[in-house]
């Protein structure tokens, strides 16, 4: 077996593992604590901390790393810098005074540095290897720009969720540049999830053997203890094959980089298998609980239904005659209500038709009016305007004043004022003249007290002629302003139906 010192492997070149979406290195590793797996609530604990929103482009700043009750003698600092808004934050961690991770439990073999965002998401930024004096360094990057930093003891480097064995956590200094954000709750894996393993390998790491070897063995055993061989065999088989390759490379005294690379790959496969196994077991538990609840509910429902059916049958016969009598009465009442509604509708329509006829007669005493499907169309001929102008003559004003007096009695009526010309002259001139005449009529009606909301005015120029423009008589008929009076209160055209 080759003998490697713990210090000699700290700067081992990182490797890429092209499996799924994971990229692991000594420089940076970003994973969400909740990504790609479902963890039972019973396996998790929560904790709160403070995050720092680091300022972009203001240079580096530092935070302290303070030892927790697990390792109060440990300390350190982290230097953070974000060079651009779209860039990643670089983090340089330096620690000292850390005891071997096995101090907090034989199942723990290494340390991992995490970032914790204000939303409670955790990211594994890399493994923190320490020397015999408890000193260690880690350079990493993270896409987060607001985060806290914690260091946890772990059974292997590739874990996705930090364990509850937090040994260091960040604390701002007086000169720390950034805004403080509370992290009300983030998730930690209960120690019991790893204690279940019980260290069956009786691991006592040899300081001359790469710690990654022990992490890989531990990771495979932990995955197996979580049922990965049963619930995630397709991934767990990769972990076992990778473990065999690692042991072979170790036994053959292969290059240390090859040995460590095989160990890291084994740990990653094992963690993937463990996570998938936990996810599938949780899904299975949910399905089983759902099916059990459904079966119980079905049995209770069937028993209740049988009881209710017997009672309902006894009541049904007695209620049948009464129900029929009631139904007959309801049918008679509905028929009476229908006839009454029809009579009321017919009466309302007669009232509308009568009102329409009265208005038609009243309007005709003022200006020529016809009944159309658009409404009652009051026709103001060209003679009521100055030639080629939009000024209302006195006769027009008098007629409109009378018309207003009639309309004021029916506030729900709407008057659409439409201006028309003959085909003589240019289209632009005629369009403008028709609009001005329609506007003049509208303005005068408003002056007479009609609400502006009940009026509209539009010019149509030479469009919609009512007579032949080739004769003087036809052109005079086409030069007109029509006032279309409509509204629900006067219904439809007399004789036009509903």
Buried (B, 14 or more C-beta within 10 A) or exposed (E): EBEBEBEEBBEBEBBEBEEEEBBBBBBBBBBBBBBBBBBEEEBBBEBEBBBBBBBBEEEEBBBBBBBBEBBEEBBBBBBBBBBEEEBBBBBBBBBBBBBBBBBBBBBBBBBBBBBBBBEBBBBBBBBBBBBEEBBBBBBBBBBBBBBBBBBBBBBBBBBBBBBBBBBBBBBBEEEBBBEEBEBEEBBBBBBEBBEEBEBEEEBEBBEEBBBBBBBBBBBBBBBBBBBBBEBBBEBBBBBBEBBEBBBEBBEEEBEBEBBBBBBBBBBBBBBBBBBBBBBBBBEEEEEEEEEEEEEEEEEEEEEEEEEEEEEEEEEEEEEEEEEEEEEEEEEEEEEEEEEEEEEEEEEEBEEBBEBBEEBBEBBEEBBEBBBEEBBBBBBBBBEBBEEEEBEBEEEBBEBBBBBBEBBEEBEEBBBBBBBBBBBBEEEEEBBBBBBBBBBBBBBBBBEBEBEEEBBBBEBBBBBEBEBEBEEEEBBBBBBBBBBBBBBEBBBBBBEEEE
